[in-house]
Amino acid sequence: MDTRAPSRRIPAYSVAVPRYEYRCRECAVTFEVSRPMAESSGPAPCPAGHPDSDRLLSTVALTGAGAASTGGQARRAADGGCCGGACGCG
């Protein structure tokens, strides 16, 4: 007798699709939805059920070996100053 729990079928796109961030116009809740790129501009009801939302532009922060390859220039720009530190003001 097999005692394993039956496996749930997961839609094929549930893992390989981008995640988009939306904000509800009525209650101002920000939420995420995973969906295919072709549906990214479509309506996304908020968790409270309000139908009107705006898709937000997401920002991505990358760190690691690529950031280190720019050497001190990236650090100087991060220090600030009128021109990102390139003129020595930062």
Backbone as ProteinMPNN parsed JSONL, in Angstrom:
{"seq_chain_A": "MDTRAPSRRIPAYSVAVPRYEYRCRECAVTFEVSRPMAESSGPAPCPAGHPDSDRLLSTVALTGAGAASTGGQARRAADGGCCGGACGCG", "coords_chain_A": {"N_chain_A": [[0.841, -1.186, 0.0], [0.58, 2.204, -0.863], [1.658, 4.925, 0.965], [2.224, 7.53, 0.562], [1.46, 11.004, 0.204], [-0.848, 12.28, -2.212], [0.452, 13.879, -5.118], [0.333, 17.381, -5.846], [-0.778, 18.996, -8.734], [1.035, 21.424, -10.346], [0.708, 24.385, -12.182], [2.46, 24.679, -15.278], [3.677, 27.17, -15.803], [4.045, 28.39, -13.351], [6.512, 28.557, -12.051], [8.395, 29.567, -13.813], [7.798, 32.195, -14.561], [7.794, 35.804, -14.6], [7.621, 38.001, -11.731], [5.373, 40.472, -10.836], [4.789, 43.715, -9.512], [2.111, 45.384, -8.001], [-0.138, 48.114, -7.213], [-3.008, 48.796, -5.419], [-5.578, 50.951, -6.398], [-7.712, 51.714, -4.848], [-7.417, 50.879, -2.083], [-4.733, 51.223, -1.599], [-2.921, 49.149, -1.162], [0.06, 47.323, -1.685], [0.985, 44.688, -3.78], [2.103, 41.477, -5.053], [2.16, 39.651, -8.141], [2.522, 36.648, -9.851], [2.894, 36.046, -13.188], [2.564, 35.32, -16.736], [4.575, 37.168, -19.119], [3.053, 38.21, -21.206], [0.667, 38.792, -20.004], [1.167, 40.825, -18.272], [0.309, 43.507, -18.291], [-2.346, 43.333, -17.894], [-5.457, 43.485, -15.967], [-5.149, 43.32, -12.419], [-6.555, 42.173, -9.699], [-6.623, 43.322, -6.329], [-5.643, 41.789, -3.15], [-7.816, 42.273, -1.477], [-9.874, 42.286, -3.206], [-10.508, 44.471, -4.804], [-10.877, 45.791, -8.055], [-9.237, 47.581, -9.531], [-5.968, 48.395, -10.293], [-2.539, 49.54, -10.377], [0.343, 48.763, -12.245], [3.542, 48.59, -10.875], [6.84, 49.931, -11.311], [9.525, 47.905, -10.898], [12.574, 47.75, -9.064], [15.844, 46.445, -9.384], [18.437, 45.229, -7.476], [21.748, 44.544, -7.888], [24.458, 42.707, -6.723], [27.792, 41.618, -6.012], [30.329, 39.786, -7.8], [30.326, 41.244, -10.214], [29.895, 43.886, -9.395], [32.239, 44.39, -8.015], [34.116, 44.475, -10.008], [34.26, 47.015, -11.067], [35.994, 48.442, -9.612], [37.439, 51.107, -7.679], [35.965, 53.226, -8.67], [33.152, 52.841, -8.553], [32.793, 52.925, -5.811], [33.56, 55.582, -5.246], [31.566, 57.009, -6.625], [29.381, 56.265, -5.137], [29.929, 57.573, -2.793], [29.044, 60.127, -3.121], [28.789, 63.687, -3.525], [29.116, 66.473, -5.824], [29.455, 65.477, -8.374], [29.334, 62.774, -8.187], [31.66, 62.14, -6.946], [33.838, 62.08, -8.633], [35.339, 64.383, -9.11], [36.714, 64.819, -6.833], [35.344, 66.076, -4.827], [33.762, 64.624, -3.167]], "CA_chain_A": [[0.0, 0.0, 0.0], [1.345, 3.451, -0.98], [1.209, 5.858, 1.996], [2.612, 8.901, 0.209], [0.366, 11.922, -0.132], [-0.912, 12.531, -3.66], [1.128, 15.124, -5.516], [-0.525, 18.41, -6.43], [-0.316, 19.427, -10.049], [1.34, 22.846, -10.375], [0.761, 24.841, -13.575], [3.818, 24.715, -15.816], [4.255, 28.513, -15.792], [4.102, 28.96, -12.008], [7.876, 28.74, -11.588], [9.222, 30.225, -14.822], [7.246, 33.478, -14.991], [8.216, 36.932, -13.761], [6.753, 38.491, -10.663], [5.094, 41.886, -11.032], [4.293, 44.396, -8.323], [0.962, 46.24, -8.285], [-0.703, 48.868, -6.096], [-4.445, 48.984, -5.552], [-5.952, 52.375, -6.393], [-8.732, 51.993, -3.828], [-6.963, 50.723, -0.689], [-3.296, 51.525, -1.6], [-2.122, 47.973, -0.815], [1.002, 46.881, -2.708], [0.991, 43.23, -3.806], [2.822, 40.885, -6.171], [1.466, 38.622, -8.897], [3.333, 35.921, -10.825], [2.106, 35.805, -14.399], [3.351, 35.404, -17.963], [4.833, 38.534, -19.583], [1.953, 38.641, -22.075], [-0.449, 39.226, -19.162], [1.673, 41.767, -17.274], [-0.445, 44.765, -18.293], [-3.75, 43.053, -17.641], [-5.932, 43.851, -14.634], [-4.739, 42.461, -11.309], [-7.314, 42.554, -8.518], [-5.851, 43.276, -5.079], [-6.096, 40.722, -2.251], [-9.122, 42.621, -0.902], [-10.876, 42.12, -4.252], [-10.731, 45.673, -5.61], [-10.444, 45.444, -9.411], [-8.395, 48.574, -10.204], [-4.617, 48.495, -9.743], [-1.49, 50.013, -11.277], [1.583, 48.002, -12.171], [4.659, 49.422, -10.459], [8.141, 49.612, -11.874], [10.361, 47.309, -9.872], [14.004, 47.965, -9.199], [16.632, 45.264, -9.064], [19.771, 45.55, -6.972], [22.688, 43.461, -8.142], [25.725, 42.812, -6.016], [28.625, 40.442, -6.217], [31.566, 39.922, -8.561], [30.182, 42.311, -11.204], [30.045, 45.177, -8.726], [33.635, 44.545, -7.614], [34.97, 44.659, -11.176], [34.371, 48.427, -11.417], [37.057, 49.005, -8.793], [37.137, 52.224, -6.796], [35.059, 54.189, -9.3], [31.806, 52.655, -8.01], [32.79, 53.405, -4.425], [33.581, 57.049, -5.259], [30.247, 57.494, -7.034], [28.461, 56.033, -4.033], [30.234, 58.52, -1.726], [28.27, 61.342, -3.348], [29.461, 64.836, -4.087], [28.374, 67.097, -6.915], [29.561, 64.71, -9.62], [29.535, 61.383, -7.815], [32.97, 61.971, -6.346], [34.894, 62.024, -9.648], [36.167, 65.584, -9.085], [37.361, 64.901, -5.541], [34.533, 66.833, -3.873], [33.009, 63.727, -2.307]], "C_chain_A": [[0.884, 1.248, 0.0], [0.796, 4.466, 0.012], [1.6, 7.297, 1.705], [1.382, 9.733, -0.13], [0.339, 12.132, -1.641], [-0.252, 13.859, -4.001], [0.123, 16.082, -6.128], [0.064, 18.797, -7.773], [-0.163, 20.944, -10.031], [1.382, 23.278, -11.833], [2.203, 25.007, -14.038], [4.451, 26.093, -15.718], [4.483, 29.062, -14.392], [5.526, 29.204, -11.504], [8.675, 29.62, -12.548], [8.675, 31.561, -15.307], [7.731, 34.591, -14.081], [7.166, 37.297, -12.724], [6.602, 39.996, -10.848], [4.484, 42.459, -9.76], [3.196, 45.374, -8.743], [0.562, 47.004, -7.029], [-2.174, 49.114, -6.393], [-4.762, 50.472, -5.479], [-6.929, 52.7, -5.269], [-8.187, 51.919, -2.399], [-5.456, 50.937, -0.524], [-2.417, 50.37, -1.132], [-1.203, 47.638, -1.993], [1.079, 45.364, -2.624], [1.714, 42.748, -5.056], [1.977, 39.8, -6.823], [2.472, 37.978, -9.834], [2.446, 35.613, -12.016], [2.996, 35.898, -15.616], [3.503, 36.864, -18.412], [3.691, 39.065, -20.431], [0.767, 39.163, -21.278], [-0.048, 40.316, -18.174], [0.878, 43.058, -17.194], [-1.922, 44.57, -18.008], [-4.159, 43.438, -16.237], [-5.475, 42.829, -13.597], [-5.511, 42.897, -10.074], [-6.466, 42.41, -7.26], [-6.386, 42.153, -4.19], [-7.446, 41.001, -1.601], [-10.24, 42.542, -1.934], [-11.179, 43.354, -5.073], [-10.143, 45.442, -7.001], [-9.417, 46.379, -10.045], [-7.027, 48.69, -9.527], [-3.669, 49.011, -10.817], [-0.277, 49.117, -11.119], [2.706, 48.96, -11.835], [5.931, 49.004, -11.182], [9.018, 49.098, -10.749], [11.814, 47.642, -10.133], [14.724, 46.703, -8.753], [17.997, 45.724, -8.603], [20.66, 44.343, -7.19], [23.967, 43.726, -7.378], [26.54, 41.572, -6.331], [29.832, 40.767, -7.058], [31.48, 41.05, -9.587], [30.383, 43.683, -10.598], [31.504, 45.426, -8.357], [34.532, 44.855, -8.804], [35.122, 46.123, -11.582], [35.425, 49.13, -10.581], [36.579, 50.143, -7.928], [36.152, 53.205, -7.372], [33.648, 54.067, -8.728], [31.742, 53.157, -6.572], [32.784, 54.93, -4.385], [32.218, 57.613, -5.636], [29.243, 57.323, -5.901], [28.7, 57.018, -2.893], [29.502, 59.844, -1.909], [29.1, 62.453, -3.913], [28.702, 65.338, -5.289], [28.421, 66.285, -8.204], [29.822, 63.247, -9.308], [30.912, 61.11, -7.241], [34.116, 61.995, -7.334], [35.821, 63.242, -9.585], [36.893, 65.76, -7.743], [36.559, 65.646, -4.492], [33.849, 65.928, -2.867], [33.778, 63.211, -1.234]], "O_chain_A": [[1.833, 1.335, 0.779], [-0.374, 4.841, -0.064], [1.336, 8.188, 2.513], [0.4, 9.23, -0.675], [1.39, 12.16, -2.281], [-0.38, 14.837, -3.265], [-0.806, 15.677, -6.827], [1.281, 18.909, -7.916], [-1.116, 21.665, -9.735], [2.022, 22.615, -12.65], [3.063, 25.43, -13.266], [5.669, 26.184, -15.561], [5.076, 30.132, -14.262], [5.709, 30.008, -10.59], [9.559, 30.353, -12.105], [9.062, 32.016, -16.384], [8.046, 34.35, -12.915], [5.993, 36.943, -12.838], [7.593, 40.709, -10.999], [3.763, 41.777, -9.032], [3.344, 46.101, -9.725], [0.885, 46.592, -5.915], [-2.538, 49.579, -7.473], [-4.267, 51.173, -4.596], [-6.972, 53.833, -4.791], [-8.464, 52.804, -1.589], [-4.949, 50.841, 0.594], [-1.271, 50.596, -0.742], [-1.626, 47.665, -3.149], [1.221, 44.806, -1.535], [1.914, 43.51, -6.002], [1.189, 39.122, -6.163], [3.199, 38.678, -10.538], [1.387, 35.001, -11.879], [4.074, 36.489, -15.55], [2.648, 37.697, -18.112], [3.39, 40.258, -20.379], [-0.057, 39.901, -21.816], [-0.851, 40.694, -17.321], [0.783, 43.65, -16.118], [-2.668, 45.542, -17.893], [-3.299, 43.695, -15.394], [-5.424, 41.629, -13.869], [-5.155, 43.9, -9.455], [-5.677, 41.472, -7.145], [-7.466, 41.622, -4.448], [-8.149, 40.068, -1.214], [-11.413, 42.708, -1.598], [-12.028, 43.3, -5.963], [-9.022, 44.946, -7.117], [-8.777, 45.993, -11.024], [-6.932, 49.037, -8.349], [-3.958, 48.928, -12.011], [0.094, 48.751, -10.003], [2.816, 50.027, -12.439], [6.069, 47.858, -11.61], [9.225, 49.791, -9.753], [12.233, 47.797, -11.28], [14.268, 45.99, -7.86], [18.644, 46.527, -9.276], [20.354, 43.245, -6.725], [24.493, 44.839, -7.389], [26.016, 40.592, -6.86], [30.315, 41.899, -7.04], [32.47, 41.747, -9.809], [30.983, 44.555, -11.226], [31.955, 46.571, -8.387], [35.601, 45.44, -8.632], [36.018, 46.451, -12.36], [35.721, 50.301, -10.82], [35.43, 50.148, -7.487], [35.543, 53.963, -6.617], [33.01, 55.081, -8.447], [30.744, 53.75, -6.163], [32.072, 55.517, -3.569], [31.762, 58.586, -5.037], [28.35, 58.154, -5.731], [27.791, 57.282, -2.106], [29.355, 60.604, -0.953], [30.019, 62.211, -4.696], [27.746, 64.702, -5.732], [27.521, 66.395, -9.037], [30.47, 62.553, -10.092], [31.288, 59.951, -7.07], [35.274, 61.936, -6.919], [36.985, 63.138, -9.973], [37.605, 66.745, -7.547], [37.038, 65.835, -3.374], [33.4, 66.396, -1.821], [33.267, 62.436, -0.425]]}, "name": "protein", "num_of_chains": 1, "seq": "MDTRAPSRRIPAYSVAVPRYEYRCRECAVTFEVSRPMAESSGPAPCPAGHPDSDRLLSTVALTGAGAASTGGQARRAADGGCCGGACGCG"}
